Amino acid sequence: MKKFSIPIFIILGLIQGSNFLFSMRKNESEEIKKQLPSLPNELWASILEKAIIHKMLSGDLIRKHLQEFAGIMGKFRGIEAANKYFEKLFYIATKDLDLVAIKDLGLSIDQFNAFIKDKKFKDDIKIKFDQIAKLDIQLFNLLNATNFLSGPTFSLGLPEMKQLIKNGANKSLLDLKLLSILNRGYYDKDYPDAAKIIEAGANPNLRSSQKGMTILMKGLDAGTINATLIKWFVENGVDINLQDNYGNTPLIKAAQSGKSNVVKFFITKKADIYHENREGDTALTISLRNFRPEIAKYLILKGAIKGKSQDYKNKTLRIATEKSQVFPDMNYKQVIDMLIKRGAKLDQ
């Protein structure tokens, strides 16, 4: 039987071609590696945050990563804290940075896997992550300084926060601080504090863990937030139609507390006048239940009854009638007349 053999020139050609491809990949990789130390901190911060998300977003980036970071800061101070934080970031990033390498650095997975084993590449990454970690430490300490957020204006401390974020500090630390404000008791200084943190870049629509309230809802719930701050929150991204865990919106809370100017402001900003909470109450029925006939009249004039079911109209009239009998001097008669004119009937 005749043996089959591959001509030597083909073997040499394959070896040479393989070496050529390896050389091309190596040269390409070297060129990319040369660029790494000069990448801006903003890009490194973005890569780092995405790497952490890939690692931990099966739960929640803020809860699983940043609260852990807060725990580290509670145990360590100064250089030791920075080192511990840096070790944590590098461990996460070296395991999962390949998941974002293609999008953010333009690398193939093979290239990145080769890079991650390269000592110089690791050292370059460590330098960048160390820079970011130190920025995060500064921002964390700034946010938690006892006298940092006190003061009558939004500007106190804001330039420092913005500069740290611009330099590459993790913006999610702002979210962590805002969450801590949302999840604690009611303090008047919380609302201007939250405004500064939102202006620095925090998500304005974060909600508290227990009741699901945004900072706007919390202020309205407490009844201590001023009109200037309410307007500021809405104009800076707080969604006025978000609901808490009970289905209440800022409009419902404003109607409940009797803030007529706030109710009018929300209506001009397209608040949902028809929304019903889990109990089936709207801003209109809530205003009637809480002895706010002037707000009820305004809401009716703005169409709160229009398009609603007959049952809803009748329920609204029944509430107004019951309240007028208990408190005849509270001007419910005009509300009753307006409801009847719009088709409401007393239940038989």
C-alpha positions in Angstrom: 0.0 0.0 0.0 1.4 3.3 -1.0 2.1 5.8 1.8 0.6 9.3 1.6 3.0 12.1 2.3 2.5 15.9 2.4 5.1 17.8 0.4 7.6 19.6 2.5 7.0 22.9 0.8 3.3 22.8 1.9 4.4 22.1 5.5 6.9 24.9 5.4 4.2 27.2 3.9 1.7 26.3 6.7 4.3 27.0 9.3 5.3 30.3 7.7 1.7 31.3 7.3 1.0 30.5 10.9 4.0 32.5 12.1 2.9 35.4 9.8 -0.6 35.4 11.3 0.8 35.1 14.8 3.2 38.0 14.1 0.3 40.1 12.7 -1.8 39.4 15.8 1.1 40.1 18.1 1.9 43.4 16.3 -1.8 44.4 16.4 -1.9 43.5 20.1 1.2 45.5 20.8 -0.2 48.5 19.1 -3.4 48.3 21.2 -1.4 47.8 24.4 0.6 50.9 23.7 -2.6 52.9 23.7 -3.9 51.5 27.0 -2.1 53.8 29.5 -3.3 56.9 27.6 -7.0 56.0 27.6 -9.0 58.7 29.5 -10.2 58.0 33.0 -13.8 58.4 31.8 -13.4 55.4 29.5 -11.7 53.3 32.2 -14.5 54.1 34.6 -17.0 53.1 32.0 -15.2 49.8 31.3 -14.9 49.1 35.0 -18.5 49.8 35.8 -19.7 47.5 32.9 -17.3 44.8 34.0 -18.9 44.9 37.5 -22.3 44.9 36.0 -21.6 41.8 34.0 -20.3 40.2 37.2 -23.0 41.2 39.6 -26.1 42.4 37.7 -27.9 39.1 38.3 -28.8 41.0 41.5 -28.3 44.7 41.5 -25.0 46.7 40.9 -25.8 49.2 43.6 -26.8 46.8 46.3 -24.3 44.1 45.6 -21.2 46.2 44.7 -21.6 49.6 46.2 -23.1 48.5 49.6 -20.2 46.1 49.8 -17.9 49.1 49.1 -19.6 51.0 51.9 -18.9 48.1 54.2 -15.3 48.2 53.3 -15.2 51.9 54.0 -16.8 51.3 57.4 -13.9 49.0 58.4 -10.9 50.7 56.9 -9.6 54.2 56.5 -7.1 56.0 54.4 -4.5 54.0 52.4 -5.7 50.7 53.8 -9.3 51.5 52.5 -8.0 52.4 49.1 -5.9 49.3 48.8 -8.8 47.0 49.9 -11.1 48.7 47.4 -8.5 48.5 44.7 -8.0 44.7 45.3 -11.7 44.1 45.0 -12.0 46.1 41.8 -9.0 44.4 40.1 -10.3 40.9 41.1 -13.7 41.6 39.4 -12.2 43.4 36.4 -9.6 40.7 35.5 -12.3 38.1 35.6 -14.9 39.8 33.5 -13.4 42.7 31.6 -13.2 40.4 28.6 -17.0 40.6 28.4 -16.8 44.3 27.4 -13.4 44.3 25.7 -14.8 44.1 22.1 -17.2 47.0 22.6 -15.0 49.4 24.6 -11.5 48.6 23.4 -12.1 47.0 20.0 -10.3 43.8 21.1 -11.1 40.2 20.3 -11.7 37.8 23.2 -8.5 36.0 22.2 -6.5 39.2 22.2 -7.9 40.1 25.6 -7.3 36.7 27.1 -3.7 37.0 25.9 -3.4 40.5 27.4 -4.8 39.5 30.7 -1.9 37.1 31.2 0.6 39.8 30.2 2.3 41.4 33.2 2.8 44.8 31.6 -0.9 44.9 30.6 -1.9 44.0 34.1 0.3 46.7 35.5 -1.2 49.2 33.1 -4.7 48.2 34.2 -3.7 48.3 37.8 -2.4 51.9 37.4 -5.7 53.0 35.9 -7.9 51.1 38.4 -5.8 52.4 41.2 -6.4 56.0 40.0 -10.2 55.3 39.8 -10.3 53.7 43.2 -8.6 56.7 44.8 -11.1 59.0 43.0 -14.0 56.8 44.4 -12.5 57.0 47.9 -12.4 60.8 47.6 -16.0 61.0 46.4 -17.2 58.6 49.0 -15.6 60.6 51.8 -16.9 63.8 50.3 -20.5 62.5 50.2 -20.2 61.3 53.8 -18.5 64.3 55.4 -20.7 65.5 58.2 -20.6 69.1 57.1 -20.4 68.6 53.4 -24.0 68.8 52.3 -25.2 71.4 54.9 -26.0 74.9 53.8 -28.7 76.9 52.1 -27.6 76.6 48.5 -27.3 73.8 46.0 -23.8 74.8 45.1 -21.9 73.9 48.3 -19.7 70.9 47.5 -21.2 70.5 44.0 -18.1 71.6 42.0 -16.0 69.0 43.9 -18.4 66.2 43.2 -18.7 67.1 39.5 -14.9 67.3 39.1 -14.4 63.9 40.7 -17.0 62.4 38.4 -15.4 64.1 35.4 -12.0 62.7 36.4 -13.4 59.2 36.4 -14.9 58.5 39.8 -17.7 56.0 39.8 -21.0 57.9 39.4 -22.9 55.1 41.0 -21.6 56.2 44.4 -24.0 59.2 44.0 -26.8 56.7 43.6 -25.7 54.9 46.8 -25.8 58.1 48.7 -29.2 59.0 47.3 -30.5 55.6 48.3 -29.3 56.1 51.8 -31.3 59.3 52.0 -34.4 57.6 50.6 -34.1 54.7 53.1 -33.7 56.7 56.3 -36.1 58.8 58.3 -37.5 62.2 57.4 -35.1 65.1 57.7 -35.6 68.5 56.3 -32.0 68.8 55.0 -32.4 65.6 53.0 -34.1 67.4 50.1 -31.5 70.1 49.3 -28.9 67.4 49.9 -30.6 65.1 47.3 -30.8 68.0 44.8 -27.0 68.4 44.9 -26.4 64.7 44.5 -28.8 64.5 41.5 -27.3 67.6 39.9 -23.9 65.9 40.3 -25.2 62.9 38.3 -27.3 60.6 40.5 -30.4 58.9 39.0 -33.3 61.2 40.0 -35.8 58.3 39.9 -34.2 56.0 42.4 -36.9 54.6 44.8 -36.7 53.7 48.5 -36.5 50.0 49.3 -39.5 49.7 51.6 -42.2 52.1 50.2 -40.8 52.6 46.7 -40.8 56.4 47.0 -38.6 58.8 44.9 -37.1 61.8 46.7 -40.0 63.9 45.4 -42.6 61.5 46.8 -40.7 61.3 50.1 -40.7 65.1 50.4 -44.4 65.3 49.6 -45.1 62.5 52.1 -43.3 64.3 54.8 -45.0 67.6 53.9 -41.8 69.6 54.5 -40.4 70.0 51.0 -40.7 73.6 49.7 -42.2 74.6 46.3 -38.8 75.6 44.9 -37.3 72.2 45.4 -40.4 70.5 44.1 -40.1 72.5 40.9 -36.3 71.8 40.7 -36.8 68.0 41.1 -39.4 67.9 38.3 -37.4 70.0 36.0 -34.3 67.9 36.6 -35.7 64.6 35.7 -37.9 63.2 38.5 -40.8 61.5 36.9 -44.0 62.9 38.3 -46.0 59.8 37.1 -43.9 57.2 38.9 -45.9 55.3 41.6 -44.8 54.1 45.0 -45.5 50.6 46.2 -49.1 51.6 47.0 -49.8 53.1 43.6 -49.6 56.7 44.8 -48.1 59.3 42.5 -46.8 62.7 43.5 -50.0 64.3 42.3 -52.0 62.1 44.7 -49.7 62.9 47.6 -49.9 66.7 46.8 -53.7 66.5 46.7 -53.7 64.6 50.0 -51.6 67.1 51.8 -53.5 70.1 50.4 -50.7 71.7 48.4 -52.9 73.4 45.8 -50.0 75.2 44.0 -48.1 72.0 43.7 -51.2 70.2 42.3 -51.5 73.0 39.7 -47.8 72.8 38.8 -48.0 69.0 38.4 -51.0 69.3 36.1 -49.1 71.8 33.9 -46.3 69.2 33.7 -48.7 66.5 32.4 -49.3 64.6 35.6 -51.8 61.7 35.1 -55.0 63.2 36.6 -56.9 59.9 36.0 -54.5 57.5 37.7 -56.0 55.2 40.4 -53.9 53.9 43.3 -54.3 50.3 44.6 -57.3 51.4 46.7 -59.0 52.8 43.6 -58.5 56.4 44.6 -57.5 59.2 42.3 -56.1 62.6 43.2 -59.7 63.8 43.0 -61.2 61.3 45.5 -58.1 61.6 47.7 -58.6 65.4 47.9 -62.3 64.9 48.9 -61.5 62.3 51.5 -58.9 64.6 53.0 -61.1 67.7 53.2 -59.6 69.6 50.2 -62.6 70.8 48.3 -60.8 73.7 46.6 -58.3 71.2 45.1 -61.2 68.9 44.1 -62.9 71.8 42.2 -59.7 72.6 40.4 -59.2 68.9 39.4 -62.8 68.7 38.1 -62.3 71.8 36.0 -59.2 70.2 34.6 -61.2 67.2 33.5 -60.7 64.7 36.3 -64.3 63.3 35.8 -64.2 63.3 32.0 -64.3 59.9 30.5 -64.5 58.1 33.8 -67.1 55.4 34.4 -70.5 56.1 35.9 -69.6 54.1 39.0 -66.5 56.3 39.5 -68.6 59.5 39.1 -71.2 58.2 41.6 -68.5 57.2 44.1 -66.9 60.6 43.9 -70.3 62.3 44.5 -71.0 60.0 47.4 -67.7 60.9 49.0 -68.4 64.7 48.6 -71.9 64.3 50.0 -70.7 62.4 53.0 -68.0 65.0 53.8 -70.4 67.9 53.3 -72.8 66.4 55.9 -70.0 66.1 58.5 -68.4 69.5 57.6 -71.1 71.7 56.2 -68.9 74.8 56.3 -66.2 73.4 54.0 -67.7 74.5 50.7 -68.4 71.0 49.4 -71.7 72.2 47.8 -69.9 73.6 44.8 -68.1 70.3 44.3 -71.4 68.4 44.5 -73.0 70.8 42.0 -70.1 70.4 39.6 -70.2 66.6 39.8 -74.0 66.4 39.3 -73.6 68.7 36.2 -71.1 66.2 34.8 -73.4 63.2 35.2 -72.7 61.9 38.7 -75.7 60.5 40.6 -76.2 59.4 44.1 -76.5 55.7 44.5 -80.0 54.4 44.9 
